[in-house]
Amino acid sequence: MELEQYNYSVEEVQENNLKDILIKYLFNWKWFLLSLILGFTLGFIYLRYHTPQYEVNATILIKDDKKGGMSDELSAFEDLGILKNNKNIDNEIEILKSRSLMTRVVKELNLNVAYYSFGRPIEHERYNDTPIKVSYTCSDSIKTEPTGNWVLIPESINSFILKNGDNNEVIGTYNFNEEVKTQFGKLIFSTTNWFTNDYLNLSFRVVISKIDEVVNNYLGSIKVNPVNKTSNAITISLRDAIAEKAADIVDNLIKQHNLDAISDKNQVSQNTANFINERIRFITSELSEVEGEAEDFKMKNRLTDVESEAKLFLQTGSNSEMNLVEASTQVKIAEYVNDYISKHDSPSDLIPSNLGLNDGGLSLQINDYNKLVLERKRLIVNSGERNPLIENLDAQIKELKMSIKVSLSNLLNTLQIKAKEISKKENEINAKISTVPKYEREYRTIQRQQQIKESLYLYLLQKREETNIALAVTVANAKIIDKAYSNGEMVAPNKKVIYLSSFLLGLILPIIVLYVIELLDTKVYGKKDTDKAKLPYLGDIPQSNSKNKLVVVENDRSNIAEGFRLLRTNVEFITGNLKNQSKCIFVTSTVGKEGKSFIALNLAASFALSGKKVLLIGTDLRAPKILNYLNLADRKGVTNYVAEGDLKPEELIFKMQNFNTFDVLPSGPIPPNPAELLMNSKMKELFDYAKANYEYVIVDTAPVGLVADTLLISEYADATVFVARAGVLDKRLLRIAESLNKEKRLPNMACLINGSNYRKG
């Protein structure tokens, strides 16, 4: 009967059966427990030695007229031409993240000096509660000198020991508030209000770092993001080991940003004020000259009231004179602005605005020009002039300035034409008063100049007051909605995440290790290996720890004994339909040391205990093991039977002790030509004798992977038990058994796993 007929054929099974994997890992639970303990220990150590981090957040509103950012109080000054500079949210974010602002914050808060107290197990930074303080006589020295690191140990309230923080070398003993010479120059170590006697003989570390390094550190940590896409609100976040320190940094950053914005706004107003003051001084001088001329004219000609004589004509020409004054004033202002633009041609120069030109388009152009100049100044702080944004602004400024010049030129021409027309009308009036004495005409000329100068003077005084108001009410761009605050909860390291990671690490690490070990292990362990080789599976025999090789004895209920009983049943099953009453079972393997002799011996014993008459024949003539397993001395056997010729099988067969139906025919001495002996016709006689006198003939044969001995006598076998030693045989060698089974060179071959380990098989 072939094994395939009774469902012993190889079935297609999944290589990594989930149940097998779980069982394998459960048998290694100790490694998982150890790994979990190690993982949680590492997580605890990480949390214990890692400095906790706290996060502070602040929210500010960037004021924008278009989105309601201007307060009602300040909107009253809108007609004066101030407080109209709309801000771009993206530009403000870049400015808040700029190096220049952070550098000012670091310098103002003295963040490049850090204080630490030695603790268990790590040092803790002290901020406002530091018991010691260091100051330096030259603040600029810290910009170029290397970093400094000192350890300070107070001996008393007045003195301390100073050590080099890098090598712990004692520098000396000094008094507090005494100058100490260092690579930075002279430093002064002093105590603060937090210092008490409890701090005596304790160690404190003082670290002075380069400002650039500290700035880089905080620039990498701070986060500035808009609250949402439609809002002008910005959130500023910062993480630090000290929440109070982080809050001070964020608040000071907002402060520096507002100061910077106020400075930019004041610059426009200040430039306008300077221009107005300059013109006032000039007009004052001209007005004094005109008034002096009028006074001299009256005194020279002994006149008191020249106007009364030409009252009628003056009444007629009053309207014309007013128009001429207004036109002349506009011409002067236009000339002043044009002259200012010609003298200040740099893209960073601002143009005085709100001077009263009666041209709304030109005033709007000047305001737009000043906005672009201010935006350029603010952006150039954080980037070079080659920045595409700067180059784009320069182009816009240049184009707008040309447009302003053209507009001024057109306005000036228009005003001059208007003034000429008014002057022409004035001449007509003068012709009508030709009868007026010469003195009246001369005085009118002087009076007209005086009125023009007075009008311009009063106008400039009004604009100066407006500019001063603009300087007084200048407000910051950023309104603080929420000052920097922290909820006091540690944000890093996250205990839940760390312990979860520790758990996953403890769980995954042994899985990976076991998987890699299994991946690198090429040994045979169980049925799944024989299934991959497409070999019929006969069963497995558990690992034997007994020194006695004969493990199957009467009334034994051990696992290994039960394994051989199951093997016996399976062998009976696959040979059950053989016509001959006696069955010859070959036991072989691929290589030596796989336990085939052990299997053959105990399989024979199992059949004998079931009441069958059994003969165990040793045909492994090259490496016989049976007599050694039975602790018997060498004796004659198969070799003698075939070689000598006159011996009978019954003369060489001996009975096993404690067994009634178990006989053994050993292999005998090792011959020089095992293959020739096995091919001898005497072997057929031997097997005929065995089958005629025994119900089961168990044959211990040579390994088929090393020699061809077994194949030479395979014709006498009814079934073949192919032994594969778990943890010993390489999986690749199963190809030999697969080939033999495929070619049917060993009858009814089935694979038996010897020394199986349920954890791996």
C-alpha positions in Angstrom: 0.0 0.0 0.0 1.3 3.4 -0.9 1.3 6.1 1.7 -0.6 8.6 -0.5 -3.7 6.4 -0.4 -4.2 7.1 3.2 -3.8 10.8 3.3 -0.1 10.7 4.1 0.6 12.8 0.9 2.1 16.2 1.3 -0.5 18.9 1.6 0.0 22.6 0.6 0.3 24.4 3.9 1.3 28.0 4.8 5.0 28.3 5.6 4.4 30.6 8.5 1.3 29.2 10.1 0.0 31.6 12.7 -0.6 28.9 15.3 2.9 27.5 14.9 4.4 31.0 15.2 2.4 31.8 18.3 3.3 28.5 19.9 7.0 29.0 19.1 6.9 32.5 20.6 5.0 31.3 23.7 7.7 28.7 24.4 10.2 31.6 24.4 8.1 33.6 26.9 11.1 34.0 29.1 13.0 36.0 26.4 9.9 38.2 25.9 9.6 38.8 29.6 13.3 39.6 29.8 13.1 41.9 26.8 10.0 43.7 28.2 11.8 44.2 31.5 14.9 45.6 29.6 12.6 47.8 27.5 10.8 49.3 30.4 14.1 49.7 32.3 15.6 51.6 29.3 12.4 53.7 29.2 12.7 54.5 32.9 16.3 55.4 32.6 15.6 57.6 29.6 12.9 59.5 31.5 15.1 59.7 34.6 18.1 61.2 32.8 16.4 63.2 30.1 15.7 66.9 30.9 12.0 67.5 30.8 10.7 70.1 28.3 7.8 72.5 28.7 6.0 74.4 26.0 4.8 78.0 26.1 2.4 79.7 23.7 1.6 83.3 22.9 -1.0 84.7 20.5 -0.7 88.1 18.8 -2.8 90.0 16.3 -1.1 91.8 13.5 -3.1 95.0 13.0 -4.5 95.6 9.5 -6.9 98.4 8.6 -8.5 96.1 6.0 -9.4 93.5 8.6 -10.4 95.8 11.4 -7.1 95.8 13.2 -7.1 99.6 13.8 -8.7 100.8 17.1 -11.5 103.4 17.1 -9.4 105.9 19.0 -6.6 105.8 16.4 -8.9 106.0 13.4 -9.6 109.6 14.3 -6.1 110.5 13.0 -6.7 108.8 9.7 -7.2 112.1 7.9 -3.7 113.2 8.9 -2.2 110.5 6.7 -0.8 108.3 9.5 -1.6 104.8 10.7 -2.3 103.4 7.3 0.4 100.9 6.8 -1.2 97.5 6.2 0.9 94.5 7.1 1.4 91.3 5.3 1.0 88.3 7.7 3.8 86.3 6.0 6.3 89.1 6.2 5.5 89.5 9.9 6.1 85.8 10.5 9.5 86.0 8.8 10.4 89.1 10.8 9.4 87.3 14.1 11.7 84.4 13.1 14.6 86.7 12.1 18.1 86.4 13.5 18.2 90.1 14.3 15.2 90.0 16.7 16.4 86.9 18.4 19.8 88.3 18.9 18.4 91.3 20.7 16.3 89.0 22.9 19.4 86.9 23.8 21.3 90.0 24.7 18.6 91.7 26.7 17.8 88.5 28.7 21.5 87.5 29.0 20.6 84.1 27.7 24.2 83.2 26.7 24.9 82.8 30.4 23.5 79.6 31.9 23.5 78.4 35.5 23.2 74.7 36.6 23.0 73.0 40.0 24.4 69.5 40.4 21.7 67.1 41.2 20.8 63.4 41.1 21.1 62.1 38.6 21.5 65.1 36.2 22.3 68.8 36.4 19.3 71.1 36.5 19.4 74.6 35.0 18.5 77.5 37.2 17.0 80.6 35.8 15.4 83.3 38.0 16.0 81.2 41.1 19.8 80.9 40.6 21.7 81.6 43.9 24.7 82.9 42.0 25.2 85.4 39.2 28.0 86.3 36.9 28.6 89.7 35.2 31.4 90.8 32.9 33.0 94.2 32.4 33.0 94.0 28.6 29.9 92.5 27.1 31.4 92.5 23.5 34.1 90.0 24.5 31.6 87.1 24.6 31.0 87.5 20.9 34.5 86.4 19.8 35.9 84.4 22.8 35.4 80.6 23.1 32.8 79.2 25.4 33.5 79.2 29.1 32.7 76.5 31.6 33.3 76.9 35.4 32.3 75.0 38.5 31.7 77.2 41.5 31.6 75.8 45.1 30.6 78.3 47.8 32.8 77.8 50.9 31.1 80.5 52.9 28.7 83.4 52.3 31.7 85.5 51.2 34.0 83.1 49.3 34.0 80.3 46.8 36.2 77.8 45.0 36.4 78.1 41.2 37.2 75.1 39.0 37.6 74.6 35.3 34.4 72.9 34.3 36.0 70.9 31.5 38.8 69.2 33.5 37.7 70.0 37.1 41.0 71.7 37.7 41.0 74.2 40.6 41.5 77.7 39.4 41.5 79.3 42.8 39.6 80.6 45.8 37.9 84.0 45.4 35.5 86.3 47.2 32.1 87.1 45.8 31.8 90.4 44.0 35.6 90.2 43.3 36.9 90.5 39.8 38.2 87.2 38.4 40.5 87.1 35.3 39.3 84.6 32.7 39.7 84.2 28.9 36.7 86.6 28.7 38.5 89.3 30.6 37.4 90.1 34.1 34.3 88.4 35.5 32.4 89.1 38.7 30.7 86.2 40.5 28.1 87.4 43.0 25.3 85.9 45.1 21.6 86.6 44.6 18.6 86.8 47.0 18.1 83.1 46.5 21.5 82.3 48.1 21.3 80.7 51.6 23.6 78.7 53.8 22.0 75.5 52.4 24.0 76.1 49.3 27.3 76.0 51.0 29.7 73.3 49.7 27.3 72.5 46.8 28.5 72.7 43.2 27.1 75.0 40.6 28.1 75.2 37.0 28.3 78.5 35.0 28.4 78.2 31.2 29.0 81.2 28.9 28.2 80.5 25.3 28.6 82.4 22.1 25.6 84.5 21.3 25.4 83.2 17.8 25.2 79.6 19.1 22.4 80.5 21.5 20.5 82.4 18.8 20.8 79.4 16.5 19.5 77.1 19.2 16.4 79.2 19.8 15.8 79.9 16.2 15.6 76.2 15.6 13.2 75.7 18.5 10.7 78.6 18.1 7.6 78.1 16.0 5.7 80.9 14.5 2.5 80.0 12.6 -0.8 81.7 11.6 -3.8 80.7 13.6 -5.7 80.1 10.4 -5.6 81.2 6.8 -8.2 84.0 7.1 -7.0 85.5 10.4 -4.3 88.0 11.2 -3.6 86.2 14.5 -0.2 84.5 14.9 0.7 81.8 17.5 4.3 81.7 18.8 5.5 78.5 20.5 8.7 77.6 22.2 9.9 74.6 24.2 12.5 74.8 26.9 13.5 73.0 30.1 12.3 76.0 32.1 8.8 77.3 31.3 9.4 80.7 32.9 12.5 81.2 30.7 10.6 80.2 27.5 7.8 82.6 28.4 10.3 85.5 28.9 11.9 84.7 25.5 8.5 84.7 23.7 7.3 87.9 25.4 10.6 89.7 24.8 10.5 88.6 21.1 7.1 90.2 20.8 8.4 93.3 22.5 11.4 93.6 20.2 9.1 93.1 17.2 6.8 95.9 18.3 9.8 98.2 19.0 11.1 97.5 15.6 7.8 98.3 14.0 7.3 101.5 16.0 10.8 102.6 14.9 9.9 102.0 11.3 6.7 104.1 11.6 8.5 106.9 13.5 11.1 107.1 10.8 8.6 108.3 8.2 7.1 110.9 10.6 10.5 112.0 11.8 11.8 112.5 8.2 8.6 114.5 7.5 9.1 116.6 10.7 12.7 117.3 9.8 11.7 118.5 6.3 8.9 120.7 7.7 11.3 122.3 10.3 13.8 123.0 7.6 11.2 124.7 5.5 9.9 126.7 8.5 13.3 128.1 9.2 13.7 129.1 5.5 10.2 130.6 5.3 10.7 132.5 8.6 13.8 134.1 7.1 12.0 135.1 3.9 9.0 136.4 5.8 11.3 138.5 8.0 12.9 140.0 4.8 9.5 140.9 3.3 8.2 142.4 6.5 11.4 144.5 6.7 10.9 145.7 3.2 7.3 146.8 4.0 8.5 148.6 7.1 11.4 150.3 5.2 9.0 151.3 2.4 6.6 153.0 4.8 9.3 154.8 6.7 11.1 156.0 3.6 7.9 157.4 2.0 6.4 158.5 5.2 3.2 156.5 4.6 0.7 155.3 7.2 -2.3 153.8 5.4 -1.5 153.4 1.7 -4.4 150.9 1.3 -7.1 153.4 2.0 -6.3 155.2 -1.2 -6.8 152.1 -3.3 -9.6 150.5 -1.4 -12.0 150.3 -4.3 -9.4 148.6 -6.6 -8.3 146.3 -3.9 -11.9 145.2 -3.3 -12.2 144.4 -7.0 -8.9 142.4 -7.1 -9.2 140.6 -3.8 -10.5 137.4 -5.3 -7.8 137.4 -7.9 -5.2 137.9 -5.3 -6.4 135.0 -3.2 -6.3 132.7 -6.2 -2.8 133.9 -7.0 -1.7 133.3 -3.4 -3.1 129.8 -3.4 -1.6 129.0 -6.8 1.8 130.3 -5.7 1.7 128.3 -2.5 1.0 125.1 -4.5 3.9 125.9 -6.9 6.3 126.4 -4.0 5.2 123.1 -2.3 5.6 121.2 -5.6 9.0 122.8 -6.2 10.1 121.8 -2.6 9.0 118.2 -3.1 10.6 118.0 -6.5 13.8 119.4 -5.1 13.8 116.9 -2.2 13.3 113.9 -4.6 16.1 115.1 -6.8 18.5 115.3 -3.8 17.4 112.0 -2.2 17.6 109.4 -5.0 18.4 106.3 -2.8 15.8 103.5 -2.8 15.9 103.7 1.0 15.0 107.4 1.2 11.5 108.3 2.2 9.5 111.2 0.6 7.8 113.7 2.9 4.1 113.1 2.7 0.9 114.9 3.7 2.3 118.4 2.7 -1.1 119.6 1.3 -0.7 119.2 -2.4 -4.1 119.5 -4.0 -3.5 116.4 -6.1 -5.0 113.2 -4.5 -3.3 110.9 -7.0 0.2 112.3 -6.3 -0.4 112.1 -2.5 -1.5 108.4 -2.9 1.6 107.7 -5.0 3.9 109.2 -2.3 2.2 107.1 0.4 2.5 103.9 -1.6 6.2 104.8 -2.3 6.9 105.2 1.5 5.2 101.9 2.2 7.5 100.1 -0.3 10.6 101.8 1.2 9.7 100.7 4.7 8.9 97.1 3.6 12.3 97.0 1.9 14.1 98.2 5.0 12.5 95.6 7.2 13.1 92.7 4.8 16.7 93.7 4.1 17.6 93.1 7.8 17.2 89.4 7.3 18.5 88.9 3.8 20.9 90.5 1.4 20.1 92.9 -1.4 20.3 90.0 -3.9 17.2 88.5 -2.4 14.5 88.3 -5.2 12.0 90.1 -2.9 14.4 93.0 -2.4 15.2 93.2 -6.1 11.4 93.2 -6.9 10.8 96.0 -4.3 13.7 98.0 -5.8 12.1 97.7 -9.2 8.7 98.8 -7.8 10.3 101.7 -5.9 12.2 102.9 -9.0 9.1 102.7 -11.2 7.0 104.5 -8.6 9.6 107.2 -8.1 9.6 107.9 -11.9 5.9 108.0 -11.9 6.0 110.5 -9.0 8.5 112.7 -10.8 6.3 112.7 -13.9 3.2 113.5 -11.8 5.1 116.4 -10.1 6.3 117.7 -13.4 2.8 117.7 -14.8 1.4 119.3 -11.6 4.1 122.0 -11.6 3.3 122.9 -15.2 -0.4 123.0 -14.5 0.1 125.2 -11.5 2.5 127.6 -13.3 0.0 128.0 -16.2 -2.7 128.7 -13.6 -0.5 131.2 -11.9 0.3 133.0 -15.2 -3.4 133.2 -15.9 -4.1 134.7 -12.5 -1.2 137.1 -12.9 -2.5 138.2 -16.3 -5.8 139.0 -14.7 -3.9 140.8 -11.9 -2.1 142.9 -14.5 -5.4 143.9 -15.9 -6.5 145.1 -12.5 -3.3 146.9 -12.0 -3.9 148.7 -15.3 -7.2 149.9 -13.9 -5.4 151.4 -10.9 -2.7 153.1 -13.0 -4.0 156.3 -11.6 -2.9 155.1 -8.1 0.3 156.7 -7.1 3.5 154.9 -7.7 3.9 154.2 -4.0 0.7 152.2 -3.8 1.8 149.9 -6.6 5.1 149.2 -4.9 3.5 148.6 -1.6 1.0 146.2 -3.0 3.9 144.1 -4.4 5.6 144.0 -1.0 2.3 143.2 0.7 1.5 140.4 -1.8 4.9 138.7 -1.0 4.2 139.1 2.7 0.8 137.4 2.4 2.3 134.5 0.4 5.0 133.9 3.0 2.6 134.2 5.9 0.2 131.7 4.4 3.0 129.2 3.7 4.4 129.7 7.2 1.1 129.0 8.9 0.5 126.0 6.7 3.9 124.5 7.7 3.2 125.1 11.4 -0.1 123.2 11.0 1.7 120.3 9.3 4.4 120.2 12.0 1.7 119.8 14.7 0.1 117.0 12.7 3.5 115.2 12.4 4.1 115.6 16.1 0.8 114.0 16.8 1.7 111.1 14.5 4.9 110.6 16.5 3.0 110.7 19.8 0.4 108.2 18.9 2.5 105.7 17.1 1.5 102.2 18.2 2.9 98.7 17.6 1.9 96.4 14.8 1.3 93.4 17.1 -1.5 93.4 19.7 -0.9 90.8 22.4 -4.0 88.6 22.7 -2.5 86.0 25.0 0.8 86.5 26.7 3.3 83.6 26.8 1.9 80.9 29.1 2.4 77.3 29.9 0.0 74.8 31.5 2.8 73.4 33.5 2.6 69.9 31.9 5.7 68.3 30.5 5.5 67.9 26.8 8.8 66.1 26.3 9.7 63.4 26.9 6.1 62.0 26.8 5.9 59.3 29.4 3.1 57.5 27.6 4.9 57.5 24.3 8.2 56.4 25.9 6.6 53.5 27.9 4.6 52.5 24.9 7.8 52.5 22.8 9.5 50.5 25.5 6.7 48.0 25.5 6.8 47.7 21.7 10.6 47.5 21.7 10.4 44.7 24.4 7.9 42.9 22.3 9.4 43.4 18.8 13.0 42.8 19.7 12.7 39.1 20.6 10.4 38.6 17.7 13.0 40.0 15.3 15.8 38.1 17.0 13.9 34.8 16.9 12.9 35.5 13.3 16.5 36.2 12.3 17.7 33.1 14.1 15.1 31.0 12.3 15.9 32.7 9.0 19.6 31.9 9.4 18.9 28.4 10.7 18.9 25.9 7.8 18.3 22.8 9.9 15.3 20.5 9.7 12.8 20.7 12.7 9.5 19.4 11.8 6.7 18.4 9.4 6.7 21.8 7.6 10.2 21.1 6.4 9.3 17.7 5.0 6.2 19.1 3.4 8.4 21.7 1.6 10.5 18.8 0.3 7.2 17.0 -0.8 8.1 14.0 1.4 5.4 11.7 3.0 5.3 12.4 6.7 5.4 9.4 9.1 5.6 11.2 12.4 8.2 12.4 14.9 10.0 11.0 17.9 10.6 13.4 20.8 14.1 14.2 22.0 15.5 11.5 24.3 17.5 12.6 27.4 18.1 9.0 28.6 21.6 7.5 28.5 20.1 4.2 27.7 19.6 3.9 23.9 16.8 1.3 24.4 14.1 3.5 25.6 11.0 1.3 24.7 10.4 -1.1 27.6 7.3 -2.8 28.9 4.7 -0.7 30.7 6.5 2.5 29.8 4.2 5.5 29.4 6.8 8.2 28.6 6.4 10.6 25.6 9.1 8.9 23.7 7.6 5.4 24.3 4.3 6.7 23.1 6.1 8.2 20.1 7.4 4.8 19.1 4.0 3.2 19.6 2.5 5.8 17.2 5.4 5.1 14.8 4.7 1.4 15.0 1.0 2.0 14.3 1.9 4.1 11.2 4.3 1.5 9.9 1.6 -1.2 10.3 -0.8 1.0 8.5 1.4 1.6 5.4 2.3 -2.1 5.2 -1.2 -3.4 6.0 -2.1 -4.4 2.5 1.1 -6.3 1.7 0.3 -9.9 0.6 3.2 -11.5 2.3 2.8 -12.1 6.0 6.3 -10.9 7.0 7.2 -7.2 6.5 10.7 -6.0 6.0 11.2 -2.3 7.2 14.3 -0.4 6.2 15.5 2.4 8.5 17.9 4.8 6.8 18.9 8.5 6.8 20.7 11.0 4.7 23.9 11.3 6.8 25.3 9.7 10.0 24.4 10.8 13.5 20.7 11.2 12.7 19.7 8.4 15.0 18.6 5.7 12.5 20.1 2.9 14.6 18.3 4.3 17.6 15.0 4.4 15.7 15.6 0.9 14.3 16.4 -0.6 17.7 13.4 1.0 19.5 11.0 0.4 16.6 11.9 -3.3 16.7 11.4 -3.3 20.5 8.0 -1.7 20.1 6.9 -4.4 17.6 8.2 -7.1 20.0 6.2 -5.6 22.9 3.1 -5.8 20.8 3.5 -9.6 20.5 5.1 -9.6 17.1 8.1 -11.8 16.4 10.8 -9.3 15.3 14.3 -9.6 13.9 16.6 -6.5 13.9 19.3 -6.8 11.3 22.3 -4.5 11.2 23.4 -3.8 7.6 25.3 -0.6 8.2 28.6 -2.4 7.7 30.6 0.8 7.7 29.5 2.3 11.1 27.6 -0.3 13.1 26.0 1.0 16.3 23.5 -1.6 17.5 25.9 -3.6 19.8 27.3 -0.4 21.2 23.7 0.7 22.0 23.1 -2.6 23.8 26.4 -2.4 25.6 27.5 -5.7 24.1 30.9 -6.8 22.9 31.6 -7.3 19.2 30.3 -10.6 17.8 29.8 -12.2 14.4 27.0 -11.0 12.2 26.0 -10.2 8.6 29.6 -9.7 7.5 30.6 -13.2 8.7 27.5 -14.8 7.3 28.1 -13.4 3.8 31.9 -13.7 3.8 32.4 -17.1 5.4 29.6 -18.9 3.6 29.2 -21.9 5.9 27.4 -20.1 8.7 23.7 -20.2 9.2 21.6 -17.2 10.3 20.4 -18.9 13.5 24.0 -19.4 14.5 24.6 -15.6 14.5 21.2 -14.4 15.8 20.9 -13.7 19.6 17.9 -13.0 21.7 17.3 -9.6 23.5 17.1 -9.8 27.3 13.7 -9.0 28.8 12.0 -9.7 25.4 10.4 -13.0 24.3 10.1 -12.3 20.6 12.9 -9.9 19.9 16.0 -11.2 18.1 19.1 -9.4 16.8 21.5 -10.1 13.9 24.3 -7.6 14.3 26.4 -6.4 11.3 29.6 -8.0 12.5 33.1 -6.7 12.0 33.7 -3.8 9.5 34.7 -5.3 6.2 37.0 -3.7 3.6 34.4 -4.1 0.9 30.9 -3.4 2.3 29.3 -2.8 -1.1 30.5 -6.2 -2.6 29.2 -8.0 0.4 25.8 -6.5 0.2 25.6 -7.4 -3.5 26.3 -11.1 -2.6 23.6 -13.6 -3.3 23.9 -14.6 0.4 22.0 -11.4 1.2 18.9 -12.7 -0.6 19.1 -16.0 1.4 19.4 -14.0 4.6 16.3 -11.9 3.9 14.4 -15.0 2.7 15.3 -16.7 6.0 14.2 -13.6 8.0 10.9 -13.2 6.3 10.2 -16.9 6.6 10.8 -16.9 10.4 9.7 -13.4 11.6 6.7 -11.3 11.3 8.7 -8.0 11.2 12.2 -7.6 9.9 13.7 -4.2 10.9 16.9 -3.4 9.0 19.3 -0.7 10.2 20.9 0.4 6.9 23.7 2.8 5.9 23.0 6.5 5.2 21.9 7.0 1.6 23.5 10.4 1.3 27.0 9.0 1.8 27.1 5.6 0.3 25.0 3.4 -2.0 24.8 0.4 0.4 21.1 0.8 1.2 20.2 1.1 -2.5 22.0 -2.1 -3.2 19.6 -4.1 -1.0 16.5 -1.8 -1.3 14.7 -4.6 -3.3 14.2 -6.5 -0.1 12.4 -3.7 1.6 8.6 -3.5 1.9 8.7 0.0 3.4 11.4 2.6 4.3 11.6 4.8 7.3 13.7 7.8 6.3 15.1 9.4 9.5 15.8 13.1 9.7 17.4 14.4 12.9 15.8 17.7 14.1 18.4 20.4 14.5 21.1 18.3 12.8 20.1 17.7 9.2 20.4 20.6 6.8 17.2 21.3 4.9 19.0 21.3 1.6 20.0 17.6 2.1 16.3 16.7 2.1 16.6 17.0 -1.7 18.3 13.6 -1.6 15.3 12.1 0.1 13.0 14.0 -2.2 14.8 12.6 -5.3 14.8 9.0 -4.0 11.1 9.2 -3.2 10.3 10.7 -6.6 12.3 8.0 -8.4 10.7 5.3 -6.2 14.2 3.9 -5.4 13.1 3.2 -1.8 9.8 1.4 -1.4 7.0 3.1 0.5 9.3 5.7 1.8 8.1 8.0 4.6 10.0 10.6 6.6 10.4 10.4 10.4 11.6 13.4 12.4 13.9 12.2 15.2 14.6 14.4 18.3 11.8 16.8 17.5 11.4 19.9 19.7 7.8 21.2 19.8 9.1 24.7 20.3 10.7 24.7 16.9 9.0 22.0 14.9 
